Amino acid sequence: MAVLVTRPHPDDEATAAALRAKGFEVMLAPMLRFEPVAFHDDGDARYGAVIVTSANALRGIATHLEGSRLLKLPLFAVGEHTASAAHRAGFDNVIPANGDAASLRDSVLASVKAKELKKASPLLYLAGADLARDLAGELDERGFTVVTHTTYRMIPVSSLPREACEAFAASGIEAVLHYSRRSARAFLDAARAGGVEISALAIPQCCISAAVASVVRDAGATQVMAAASSDENALFEVLDRALRPVSR
């Protein structure tokens, strides 16, 4: 039996490799599709730092970063995964937060308090088209000027792969991993369209956060578990607990 990973590509491949190393069979069904948005940097702007809440935001402007002045700025990343992407993109001074927007906001505030960042300098927020939290507004309330540039959007995928539908129908999937509210909604719509909603919701739904868990729980799933923190290791711990009675 397989674990279904709904995480978007290419991050789903890293997740699959990690799960296989733990002994799981894996099936991939990315529920969101990455699409870059044209980026136009204001060469006259003098930013104090860059803030990023997703590695996809850097992926969206990858072709613009070589030799860019932005690489010389400190970059506040939402977590270790995004921080690693920032290092690969060429940023040297990367400050990772603890995996969510609130800790990223607090990291920026702490940097000002430590006099490592000037509040008067505008912050460049590289963001997606759909934001779960108004981070720019929260920083604005605390006296910052935040310039938001949308660098990507994630498009919901309307259908599950055929092999996933067949596996659900044959009881060949033992759990589903969910990484965001939007991808969870897309999964529910796709399962319904594919005629496998009942079997898809009858197995453990392992979610990266309580907010994501609420989406699948409201849809009728009864075996819903949320990670203690918004990172993949915590999600894998949830998966282990969900399947502990089941021998693989």
N, C-alpha and C positions, 0 to 999 in steps of 0.2 A: 504494500500500500504506500501511497505517496503523500507528501506534504505539498499543498498547492501554494505557490508564492505569487502574490499579486503585485509585487513591487515593480515599478517601471524599469525598463531597460535603460542603461546597461547595469544598474545596481543590482538587478535581479540575479545576474550571473555570479556576482560575489557572494550573495546570499546562498545561492544554490551550492556553490563550492564549499561554503562553511557548513551547510547542513549535510552534504554528502560526507564530509570529513567526520561528522558525528554519527554516521551510519544510517542516515535517512535516505529514502528514495525521494526524488524531487520532481515536480512538474511545474513548469513556468506558465503563468497566465497574466502578463502585465496588463493592468487595467487602466493605465494612463499612458499616453504617448507624448514624448517630449517634442516641443516645437520652439525653436529660437525666435526671438523678436528682435528686429533691427535696432542696433544700439548706436546712438550718436552722442559721443562724449563732448562735453563743453570744455574746450581747451583753455578757456579763461577762468574756469572755476578753480578755486583753491580749497580743496577739501582737507579736513584734518585727519580723516580715517574713512575706511570702507567697512560697511556692515553687510553680512551675508547670512541668510537663514536657510539656504539650501545649496548644495554643491551644484545643482542644475543652473543656478544663477551665474556661476563661473563658466560652466559648460556653454551657456548661451552666448558668452562674449569671448570665447577662447581665441577666436581669430583676431580680436582687437587688442589682446593683452601683450603680445610680443613687443618689447621695448616701450610699453606704456608707462607714463608717469605714475599711474595708479599703483604699480608694483612697489613703489618706494614708500607707500603709505602703510600705516598699521592697518591690519584687517581683523575685525572682530567676527569670529565664526560661531555659529549656533552650537556646534559640537565638534567632536574629534573627526568624524567623517568629512564634514565640510572643511575643517582645518587642513586635513590631508590633501583635499582637492585644491585648496588655496596654495599650499606649498608646491604642489605639482604645477600649478599655473604660473609660479614664479614669485609669489609673495614671500618675503623673508620674515617680516614681523607679523606673525599670526597669533592671535589671542583666542583660544577656544573657550566657549562657555560650556555649560553642563547639559546641553541637549535640547533646550527649549528657548523660546523668545524672551521669557521673563529673565532667565539667567543671562542671556545676551545683553539685555537692557541693563541689568545690574553690573555686568562686566564693564560696560561703557561708563556707567556712573562711578565705579570704583577707579577707573583709569583717570577720570577727571579729579577725583578726590586725591589721588596719588600724584597729581600734577604731571601725569604722563600724556594727557590729552587736554587741549584747550576747548572749553565749551563754546567759545566764540567761533570756532572753525566749523564750517558745515560738514555734515556727515553724508557720504554717498551710500545709499541703500540700494544694493543690487537685488531685485526682487522678482517673484513670479507674478503672473497676472491675477491669480486668485490667492488672497492672503487670509489665513485663518485668524490672524491677530493684527491689530493696528499698532505695530511696533513703532512706526514713524510718529504716530499721534502720541504715544506714551512718552517718547523722547522729546517731542515738541512741548508737551506739558511741563517738562523739566528744564526747559530753556534752551534746547538744542534746535538748530536748523537742520532739517533732514531733507535731502534731495533724493527722491525715489526714481530709479530707472528700472522699468520693466524689461527684463532680458530674456524671458521665456514664458511659455504657457504649457500647461499639461492638458491634453485633450482626452476626454473619457473614451475608452474603447467600448464599442457597442456589443461585442459578442465574445464569448469564451472560445478558446481554441477547441476544435472538434474533439481532440483527444481528451480534453478536460471534461467536456460534456459526456463523452462515452465512459470516462472513469467514474464520474458521479453516478451515472446510471447503473454501473456495475459495482458500486460500493468500493471503488478502488482508491479513494482519497480519504485519508484519516484525519486531516486537519487543514485549515486554511490560515495563512498569515496575512494580516491586514496592516498597512503602513500609514494610511491617512484616511480622513473622513471621505474625501472625494473618491479615492480609489475603492473604498468600501461600498459607497453608493453605486459606483460603476459596476462593481462585482455583482451586487444585488440585482441591478437592472439586466445585466448580461445573463445571469443565472435564470431570471424570470423569462427572458426572451428565448433562452435555450431549452426551456421546459424542464430544468433540473433544480428549481428553487427549493423544493421540499428536501431532496437529498443533500443539497449543498448546505442547507441550514441545520441539518440534523447532526452534524459532526462538530467537533471543537473549532471555535473561531478565536484565534489568538491575535490580540490587537496591541499595537504599539503604545496606546494610551487609553485612558478611560473615555475620552471624547470619541475616539474611534469605536470603542466597544459599544457605546450608546447607539451608534448607527445600526450595527447588525443586531443588537438586542431589540431595538424598536421594530426591526423587520420580522421578528419572531424567532430568532435563534435563541436557544436555551443554554447551550454550552459555550458561554462567552467569558473569556478571561483577558484581563488587561495587564500589561507590563507595569512593574513598579516604577520604572523610569523610562523616558522616551529614547531608548537606545536598543540596538539589535541584540546585544547580549542578554538584556533583561527580557526581550521578547522570546529568545531561545529558551530561557528558563521557564517561561510560561508554557511553551510548547512541551518541554520535558515533563512538567507537572500534568499537563492535559493528557499526555499519552502514557504516563507512568504505569497505569494498570495494564497497558497493552504491550505485549512483547512483539518487538519488530523482527 
